Amino acid sequence: SSPHLVQVRERIRINGQPISKDLFNKYFWLVYNRLEETKDPANASMPAYFRFLTIMAFHVFLQEKVDLAVVEVGIGGTYDCTNIIRAPVVCGVSSLGIDHTSILGDTMEKIAWQKGGIFKPGVPAFTVAQPERPLEVLRERAQERKCPLYLCPELDDFEEGCRALELGLAGAHQRSNAALALQLAQTWLQRRGCHGLGELKEGLPSTELLGRPVPLAPAFQLTDAMIQGLRDTEWLGRTQVLSRGPVTWYLDGAHTTSSIQACVRWFRQAALNQDKPHDGSEVRVLLFNATGDRDTAALLKLLVPCHFDYAVFCPNFTEVSVANNADQQNFNVTLENALTRCLENQRTWTRLLEEKVGQDPWLPSPLRVGGLLQPAPTRGSLLLVPPAPRPLNSPALVFPCLAQALRWVAQGRDPHLAAPTASGAHPHPAASSGAVLLREAAAVRVLVTGSLHLVGGALRLLDPALSQ
């Protein structure tokens, strides 16, 4: 799976656990040296990062003799380097969203075409409810490739005659993911000769499917192991809650419009419906970053209704210097580029709030843009420079790295994070914006979202055990 959150070993798991450092080291060098020895002298280049890790993962699974490998595509499907398996047991396409548009295309239909590239002749494939046109594209791709494609029934259909299923992952969108997971697991179990799981039957006439062009797979009786599997599923960085006394961190790696919408629904239910502190002093903070070619204005607009007191923007770098932490480093992005993006997000957020004033009595007026980052010639470091006229309670702030952003939010109230100091992390007065409110609030609720890499960096700092 990709990307990883804290350590690269998370991408290659056996029985749910990242492979050990020793195994990773062993197989990394074995694959690297073999490729180095056999590469084409005329085009002497090694596979790129993701491609190398894909080759390495297949090698690990073969050498460790796993019974079943679950392989998630990197981007798209058709041209993804994971798409070299000629005859998988089964394929699945989850809910489609607009993402990676520069590579996959800028419409759902184009993205559906790319996703349908994983279909294989005679290999059953499943998808979940999709908009009509993208579903048509998936059906056409399946027909081209002589692949039997089925639509998963709703999770409700598996609950008939039994108690409601509990899901370990929060959010309504996880119900369609769970239905897809059940179909994939059942297909594998059938291949292994397990019976009593509900055989696939011929597709119903499309009139019975309300115009759906893809036949509906039947629901089946769930085993106890399946029920337990759905209940016990954990996935770091997705609808994850970390409670640290007065500070509660809500982490979700949503980075598309549909996933941000799901994230907002979850956050409202998980955080905003909680009992308010007796004295009413609750501060809500958004910590946001987005990468790649994503439309950050569209994502931020969806987050405005959560009524955050502060929005904090920072790059995905855990520290300003990440030289000692290669797992968290993105070699395709410079700090300068990342900070420019953060400043754009800050301006976008301030504009969205200003547009909201007048429509929403909750928001204060007037609003001013928050601190800007400028080089300090004496030290060459990045400082927060306050604008006039309200530097000490700005609703939008930019920090040069995650460590500084998290320390500012926590204000010494999270035992895993050091408190900001006047001479250290926050040398400029703008960093005191909101500090008193954060220090004195009975509850601080922080949503970290917009990027899985941002969430991974935050997890590394908030839960040091994950780096072991």
N, C-alpha and C positions, 0 to 999 in steps of 0.2 A: 504494500500500500504506500501511498505518498500523499503529501509530504510527511516527513517526520516532524515531531513537535520539539523534542529536546535532544535526542541522540539518533544518529543515522541508523543504528541497529534496530530501531522500531520498525523500519520498513520491511525487515525480513524476520518473520516470527515463526516459531514452531510450537504447536499446542498453545497458541495465544501469547507466548512470551517472546520478547526480542531475543535473538540468538546472543550467546555470551560474547564478551569481548575477545576471548581466546578463539572461539569459532570464527568470529568476524575477521579477526586478524589472519587466521590460517587461510580462510577461503579468499579473502581479498588478495593476498599476495600470490596465491596459487593461480587465480584467474588473471591477475595483472601480468605476472611473469609469462604465462602461456600466451597471452595476447601480444605481449612485447616481442616474444620470440617468433611469432607466426604472422605478424602484420605485413601487409603488402609494402615492399620497399619503395615502390613508386608513389604510393599514397600513405606515407608513414605517419598516420595519426591514430591515436587511441580512441575508443568510444567515448562519447561525452558522458557527463556525470550520471544522468538517469539511465542511459543505455547501458553503461557499465554495471550499475547496480541491478538492472534487470537480468543481464547475463549472469551476474554473480548469484542472484536469487535462484534462478533455475538450477545453477550448479549446486548450490547448497541443498535444494530440495531433492535433487537426484542423489547426491552423495549421502544425505541423511536418510534416504529411503522413506520419505513421507508417503502416506496413503493417498492424500488428497492435497492439492495446492489450490488455494483461492487467490487469484491474481486480479488485482484492480488495475485498469488501464491508467496511464499517466494523464494524457490529454486526448480527448476524442475517442478514437478507436481504430478507424480505418488505417491511418498511417502511424499509429502508436507502436513503439518497439515491443510492447508486450504482445502484439497481435500476430505472433508467429506460430502459435499453437494451432496445428492443422485440425485436430479433432478433440476439442475439449468435451467434457461430459455434458455441460450445460452452459448457457450464456444468459446474462441478465442485464437489463437496461433500466436503471432507476429513473426517478422523476427528472425530466429534462429542464435545464435552466440556461440562461444566456451567460456564457463565460468563455474566456479565451477567444474572443471574437476575431482577433487578428489572425488566428490560426484556423479556427473552426468555421468561421462565417458569422454574419451578424443577424441571422434569423433562426428561429427554432427549427425551421425545416432543414436548413443547411446543417445545423448541429445534429439533428436526428439522422441525416444522411451519414455523417461521420460516425455516430454511435453505432448505427446499423452495420458498420464495417466489420464488427466482431462476429456477425452471424456466420455459421458454417453449414455446409450441406449435410442434411440429415441430423443435425444436432439441435435438440429442442432449445428454444429461447423463450424468455419471459420478460414482460414489461409491466409497468403499472399504469394506472389511468393517466393519459396524456391529452393535451389539446388535440382537436380533430385532425388538423393538417399534419403536425409532426407524427401522429400515430399512423396516418396514411403513408408517410415517407418510410417509417419503420416497416410497415407491411410490405411496401414495394421492394425494399431492400431484402426482406426475408424471402419474398418470392423469387427475386433475381438469384439468390444464393441457395434456393431450394431448402430453406430452413423453416421448420414448423415453429411458428411464433404464436404464443398464447398471452392473453391478458390475465394478470393475477386477480383473483377475487378480492374483495375488501376483507380486511382483518375481521370485521364483524361476522362474516360468513363462517369463519373458523370457530366463532364463539357460540354458535347455535348448539343448544343442548349441553353447554358446559359453562363454567363461570367465566367472567370477563378476564381477558388475558392482561397480565401485568407486564409492562415494558420497562426495562432498566434504563432506557434512554427516553428523556422527556421530549414533549413536542408532538403535535398531531401528525406532522410529516413523517415521524418515525413509524407510524402505523403502516404506511405503504411500503417503507423499507422492510418492516418485519414480514409483511405478506410476501414480498419478493424473496426474502431470505428463506422462508418456509418452503416455497416452491423449488428453489435451488437445492436445498437440503433434501427434500423429498425425492427429487430426480436422481440425486447421487445414491440415496438409500435404495431406490428401486434398482439402479444399476448393480448394486451390491447384493441384490436378491432378497431385500427386506420386503415383506408383504403386509397387506392390511393398511396401506397408506393412501388408498384412493388412486386408481389408475387414471391416466389422462384419457379423455374420451373425445370423439370427433366434435369439431366446433358446432355450436348452435347456429341456426340461421341468423343472419345479421339483424333481421327485424326484431328478434328477441333480445338483441343487445343494444336496443335504442340507437341503431345506426352505427354502432362500433364496427370497424372493419376487421377486427382481430377477434378470433374465438376466445371465449372465456374458459380458463382452466377450472376444473371442479375443485371445490374445497374438500378437505379430507380430515379424518380424525387425527388430532395431534397426539404425539406420544408424550409421556411425562418429561422425557429429556428435552423435547422441543419447547414445552411450556416453561421448563426451568431455564433453558437457554435464553429465551426472550426476556425472562425476568432478571437474569443475572448479567446480561450484557452491559459492559462498561466500555466507554470510549473517551479517553481524555480529550479535553478541548472541545467537546460537543455538549452543550447544555450542562456544563459542569459547575458545581457550586462549592466554593471553599469558604467556610465560616471561620473568621479569626476575631472573636470577641465582637467589638462594635463594627468591624469592617467585614463585609461579605463581598467576595469576588464572584461574579457571574461570568463564566468563560464560554464563548461560543465562536468557533472559527468561521462563521457565516461570511460569505464574500460575493454573493450574487443577490439580485433583487429578491428572488423567491426565498432564498435561505435567510436573508435579513428579515423579511416579513415573518418567517417562522420564528426567528430569534426574538423579534419584538413581542410576538404572542407569548412565547415561553417566558421572557423576562417580566412581562406584565403579570403573568400568573405567578411566577416564582418569587418575584421581589415586590412588585407594586401592590399586590393584594395581601401582603403580610400585614400583621397588626402594626400600626404606627407606634413609635415610642410614646410613653406616657406624656413626656413633655413636648412631643411633636417635632423634636429636632432631628430631622432625617435629611441627609445630603445625598443626592444622586449624581454619580459621575460617569461620564462616557469616556472610555479610553479606546481610541480608534486609529487604525491605519489601513490602507488598502494598497495593493501592489498591481503591477502589470497594466493592462489596458482597461481596467474597470472604470465605470462611470461613477466616481465617488460622490458626485453631487446627488445622483439618484439614490445611492445607498444612504447618505446622510439625511436626505429628506424623509426617508422612512423611519428614521430614529428620532426625529423631532417630537412626535407625540408622546414619547416617554418622559418628557419634562425633566431633562437633566439640568442640575444647577451649574455643572461645569462640564465642558468637553475638553479633553486632553488629547493632543496629537503628538505622536513621536514615531521615529522609524522603527523597524523591527530589530535593530541592533540592541543587544542587552546592555552593552556598555559602549561609550564613545569609541574606545579601542577594543576591537573584537579579535585581535591577532591571536590571542591565546585560546580561542574557542571556535575552531573551524566548523564544528557541527552547526553552529548558529549563524554562520556567515554566508551571505549571498554575494558571490563574486561577480555577479552581473550588475550590481547596483552600487553606486558610490554614495557616501554619506551626504555629499552636497545635493545629489539628485533626490535622495530620499527626503532631505529636509525641505527642499523646494516643494515637493509634493505635500508635506505636512503643512507648510504655510498656505498653500492653495486650499487645503481642506479646512484650515482655520478660517480663512476668509469666506469660504462657502458656508460654513456653519453659522458664522456671524450674520451673513446675508439672509440665510434661511430664518434665523431668529427674528431679524428685523422685519422680514416679510410677515412673520407670524404675529408680531405686535399689532394690536388693534383687533385681531381676530380672536385672540386668546387672552383673557384677563389675568391668567396666571403669570404671564411673562412681564418682567419689569421693563421700563423704558426710561431714558434711552439706553441703547446698548452700544458698546464700543468694542472694536477689535482688540484681541488680547496681545500678549507680549510677542515681539518678533525676535528672531534669532539673527545676530550679527557677530562677525568675528571680533574678538577682543585682541587688538594688536599686541598688547603686552605679553599675553600668554598663548595666543593662537588658539584659544579655546572658544567654545560657543556659549554665549550668554543670552539670557532672556532680557530683552530691552523693552521697558514698558512704554506704551504710547500715552499721550495725554488724552483726556483729562482724568480717567479713572483707572490707574494702573493697579490698584490694590484689591479690586474685586472684579476681575475680568472673567466673563463666562467662557472664554476660549483661550487655551494656553498651548504652547509648543515647547517640547523638551527635546534635547538632542539624542536621548537614548531612553530605553525602557527603565533602566535602574533609577534614573532621576525622576521619571514620570511616576513610577510606583511609590517611590519614597515620598514624593509630594502628596500623592493621594492618601497614603497611609498615615503620614504625619507622626511616625513613631508608634502607631497603635497596633501594628502587625509585628509580632515578635520575630518573624523571619526577615524583616526589612529594617535597616538602620534608619533612624530619624534624619531628616534633612538638617544640615547645619548651615549656619550663616556664612562660614568661610569655605565650606566644602562643596557639596553637590549643587547648591543653589546660591551662587555668589551675588545675585542681583535682587533688588527689592521686589521685582515683579513676581518672584517665586513665592512671596508671602501672600499673594492673591488667594483669598479663601482659606488660608491656613488656620485662622482662628475658628472659623465655622467647622472645618474638618476635624480639628482637635477637640471641639466641644460637643459635636453632634452625638446624640445617643446611638444613631445608626448611620453608617456610611455604606451605600450600596453602589457597587462599581460594576458596570458592564464592559467587558473587554471583547471587542469584536471587529470584523472587517477583514481579518487575515488570519489564516492558520499559523503563519510564521510569527505574527504578533502574539497570538495566544501561546504558542510554544515558548517564545522568549519569556513571557510573563510566568508561565508554569515553571520554567527553569529557576527563576528568582523566587517564586512563592513557595515552591516545594523542592528544596535542594536535593532530596533523596532521589528524585528522578534522574539526576545527573550521575548517579553512582554506577 
